Amino acid sequence: MKKRTFAVDIDGTITENGGGRIHLGALEALRHLTNMGHNVIYVTGRSSVEGFLLSVFGGTTKITVGENGGCITMDSNDHILLGNLDECKNAFDVIKNNIDNVKEKLVFPRMTEVVLERTFDLDLARKLLFEENISVELSDSQYAYHINSPGIDKGSGFTKIMEKLSISRDDVIAIGDSATDVPLFKVAKTSIALGNASDQVKSEATMVVSAKAGDGVLEALDKLAPKLSEI
């Protein structure tokens, strides 16, 4: 059996349509892949601790790339910090002091990023930081806005896992729905955009399914089955 590594987003991908609850059918399918000997690794904009707990209780591979690539959790007390929280906080202060209605989002504590409510013009914030010569990554996961260190994204974070576990790009299958998943698509040979993804995100994927969120994951795995006879 050829071992594959599935790099899977959480929100909007293995959740139920229109909500944050985990789609149990999608989770069961991912657990089945893990039991067959494949890797199923969550790559999320959420805290890596949240993703790691989902992997523990859901029965998938116990590694998570969180905070849009800024933090990798390998075990309960084993975190690899790739981003710098202080520089993200500095960027947040500049945005908050110059743009109206900028608010932090109440989320599980972050170790490398700042998470904001989607209540202001993100392009305006990007322009402001450029003018102030502040280099950070500003992204929209549809769940929230994220401030990450320069060069930090889901692709760079997952690349560290690929190096650590000697995973080839040819064996990676990425599944996601938002613009933050596009860098992840770029490091995977096979990338799948779900039905709830924007046209821009779909254009970056090697495969597109029509169903949304967790239902889309099930559709994607059905489409992959003929190529992966072990699934």
Secondary structure, 3 states (H helix, E strand, C coil): CCCCEEEECCCCCCECCCCCCECHHHHHHHHHHHHCCCEEEEECCCCHHHHHHHHHHHCCCCCEEEHHHCEEEEECCEEEECCCHHHHHHHHHHHHHHCCCCCECCCCCCCCCEEECCCCCHHHHHHHHHHCCCCCEEEECCCCEEEECCCCCHHHHHHHHHHHHCCCHHHEEEEECCHHHHHHHHCCCEEEECCCCCHHHHHHCCEECCCCHHHHHHHHHHHHCCCCCCC
